[in-house]
Amino acid sequence: MFADISPYMLINEKSLQDLNKRIPFEINKKSLRPNFVVSGNDLLPWEEDDWTGEIRIGEAVFTYNKPCERCNFTKVNPETGEFYPENEPLRTLKTFRQIDRKYRRVRRTLGDAPIMGMHYSLIRNGKVRLGDKVYVRRIGPINYEDSH
């Protein structure tokens, strides 16, 4: 698979669970094409939105690039190659995961694409293994005034 924005994209399992509660059927994480899916009892849905600094997974360190805008590929079931019914999950994501219209410059670029997941770039090579802990070095809201 080729990266279209940045080399790595991360989603939170709790965010996927929250989305699945809102749509009429379940999608799996493959529909969102992440490189990393984080999980844990203490995580909250959409908590990853505030992971806007560096994160470490295993020995590797990544730096935040931008939130992931969801495109039409999200509507395709990766197991069958067929579209999910009723434009899901994009239709539902657009009801609660769009960037506020007050950020005109960002909205001019993204249109009405909802966000789910965060893009990162690698800044220190290292091994990453299934089950590695994720350390978030800085949290804070996304600065849409400074987004490109």
Secondary structure, DSSP 8 states (H G I E B T S, - for coil): ---SS-SEEEEEHHHHHHHHHHSSS---GGGG--SEEE--TT--TTGGGG--SEEEETTEEEEEEEEEE--GGGGB-TTTS-B-GGGTTHHHHHHH-S--TT-HHHHHHHTT--EEEEEEEEEE-----TT--EEES------TTS--
